[in-house]
Amino acid sequence: MVANFRAAPSLQSPVLGVLMHGDLVELSLDRRVQQDGVVWVPVRWRGQAGWLANTFIDTRRSDATRL
């Protein structure tokens, strides 16, 4: 499974990178945004801030999570 790491919470936003299953990201669950029929979660990946669709996030950990 892969997920697009985007610059903003939108399907039209530029893709900053592609995350693979098992990649670790830091997330903030308190600031979700719904746009384009998707719930977006702000995350940090490899030191860069961006957005992931929540359908790709495994939230069993509170400070960081894996795809």
Backbone bond lengths (Angstrom), bond angles and torsions (degrees), N, CA, C in turn:
res aa  C-N    CA-C-N  psi(-1)  N-CA   C-N-CA  omega(-1)  CA-C   N-CA-C  phi
1 M - - - 1.445 - - 1.521 108.71 -
2 V 1.315 116.63 137.47 1.460 121.97 176.70 1.526 109.01 -123.94
3 A 1.323 115.83 154.82 1.463 121.10 178.59 1.518 108.74 -138.27
4 N 1.318 116.09 137.45 1.457 120.86 176.32 1.518 109.96 -78.63
5 F 1.313 115.45 128.76 1.462 123.98 176.23 1.521 105.68 -94.76
6 R 1.344 116.90 113.27 1.463 120.57 -169.42 1.531 112.69 -109.86
7 A 1.332 114.26 156.88 1.461 121.97 -179.51 1.523 112.53 -72.30
8 A 1.320 117.75 -28.56 1.462 123.14 -178.44 1.527 108.40 -144.31
9 P 1.322 117.78 163.47 1.465 120.99 -177.92 1.528 112.95 -78.32
10 S 1.319 116.49 72.19 1.462 121.91 -178.74 1.528 109.55 -159.55
11 L 1.323 116.33 145.67 1.463 120.74 176.05 1.524 111.74 -67.15
12 Q 1.338 117.39 -20.38 1.459 121.41 178.53 1.530 112.86 -89.78
13 S 1.313 117.18 -6.32 1.459 121.65 -179.34 1.531 110.95 -70.08
14 P 1.325 117.32 147.13 1.471 119.96 178.33 1.533 112.20 -58.15
15 V 1.314 115.62 142.84 1.460 122.37 176.49 1.528 108.00 -85.62
16 L 1.337 115.79 121.37 1.465 121.30 -179.59 1.521 111.88 -87.38
17 G 1.322 115.84 -22.98 1.458 120.97 -179.02 1.518 109.66 -177.37
18 V 1.312 115.28 171.34 1.458 121.43 178.62 1.525 107.87 -121.37
19 L 1.319 115.76 121.47 1.457 121.37 -179.96 1.514 109.64 -93.80
20 M 1.319 115.48 143.31 1.453 122.19 179.57 1.530 109.60 -104.22
21 H 1.319 115.80 160.34 1.459 121.06 177.09 1.532 109.23 -54.27
22 G 1.326 115.79 129.07 1.458 120.66 -179.80 1.507 114.76 96.82
23 D 1.340 119.09 -12.01 1.468 120.76 176.62 1.520 109.58 -63.48
24 L 1.310 115.89 142.30 1.455 122.52 -178.63 1.522 110.55 -97.90
25 V 1.349 116.78 131.78 1.462 121.99 176.86 1.519 109.13 -131.07
26 E 1.330 116.16 154.86 1.466 122.03 170.62 1.519 106.87 -94.45
27 L 1.334 117.06 137.93 1.449 117.90 -177.71 1.516 112.26 -132.91
28 S 1.336 113.96 161.72 1.452 123.04 176.19 1.525 107.22 -126.40
29 L 1.317 116.39 101.79 1.463 120.56 -176.10 1.520 113.59 -77.55
30 D 1.326 117.46 -8.43 1.462 119.67 -176.82 1.527 113.66 -82.96
31 R 1.314 118.75 -2.87 1.458 121.35 -174.95 1.525 111.34 -132.26
32 R 1.296 117.17 62.60 1.465 120.87 179.21 1.522 110.04 -84.61
33 V 1.329 115.60 152.32 1.464 121.93 179.63 1.528 107.78 -133.14
34 Q 1.329 116.29 135.01 1.454 119.52 174.93 1.521 108.89 -103.94
35 Q 1.346 114.80 123.99 1.462 121.86 -177.07 1.520 108.37 -154.64
36 D 1.318 117.95 138.87 1.469 122.89 178.21 1.528 112.22 60.68
37 G 1.326 117.75 28.48 1.458 121.18 -178.73 1.518 113.75 74.34
38 V 1.329 116.90 15.82 1.459 123.27 -177.81 1.526 108.80 -125.79
39 V 1.333 117.08 141.97 1.459 120.92 171.05 1.523 106.80 -94.27
40 W 1.327 115.83 120.91 1.463 123.18 -176.52 1.523 110.56 -103.20
41 V 1.329 116.16 143.15 1.459 122.66 179.23 1.528 108.38 -123.13
42 P 1.346 116.76 129.64 1.467 118.61 176.94 1.530 110.20 -72.34
43 V 1.326 116.26 135.94 1.465 121.49 -178.76 1.520 110.08 -139.56
44 R 1.328 115.25 165.44 1.464 122.30 170.12 1.519 106.49 -118.98
45 W 1.321 115.08 133.07 1.460 121.76 179.75 1.515 107.63 -138.72
46 R 1.321 115.27 123.82 1.474 121.09 -178.33 1.524 111.82 53.85
47 G 1.344 115.91 37.48 1.454 121.96 177.66 1.507 115.87 81.23
48 Q 1.319 117.67 1.38 1.467 121.61 -177.28 1.532 110.10 -111.74
49 A 1.332 116.24 138.21 1.463 121.41 177.52 1.519 110.12 -84.56
50 G 1.320 115.60 141.89 1.460 120.84 178.04 1.519 110.40 -169.81
51 W 1.322 116.59 -162.60 1.472 121.95 -174.16 1.516 111.17 -133.35
52 L 1.340 115.33 143.38 1.463 122.45 174.12 1.525 109.13 -128.60
53 A 1.317 116.00 147.80 1.455 120.49 172.17 1.523 108.34 -69.57
54 N 1.340 116.90 136.78 1.461 119.62 -174.46 1.528 113.41 -66.02
55 T 1.319 118.54 -17.10 1.463 120.25 179.13 1.525 112.34 -66.48
56 F 1.327 117.47 -17.09 1.462 121.76 -179.94 1.528 113.07 -96.88
57 I 1.326 117.51 -0.97 1.457 120.96 -171.85 1.520 111.22 -103.61
58 D 1.315 115.10 131.17 1.463 123.49 174.02 1.523 106.12 -99.79
59 T 1.323 117.64 107.48 1.471 121.79 -171.42 1.526 113.00 -96.17
60 R 1.301 118.37 30.11 1.472 119.70 178.55 1.518 113.00 -70.01
61 R 1.320 117.64 -15.31 1.462 122.36 174.46 1.507 107.94 -114.29
62 S 1.334 118.18 145.07 1.459 120.60 -175.50 1.528 114.08 -87.44
63 D 1.323 118.18 -32.50 1.471 120.55 -175.19 1.514 113.14 -92.66
64 A 1.297 116.68 -28.82 1.455 121.59 -179.67 1.520 107.04 -149.76
65 T 1.279 116.15 159.18 1.451 119.35 -178.05 1.513 110.83 -146.33
66 R 1.308 115.04 165.35 1.462 121.62 177.34 1.508 109.40 -114.67
67 L 1.327 115.31 151.96 1.449 120.53 174.72 1.502 108.85 -79.70
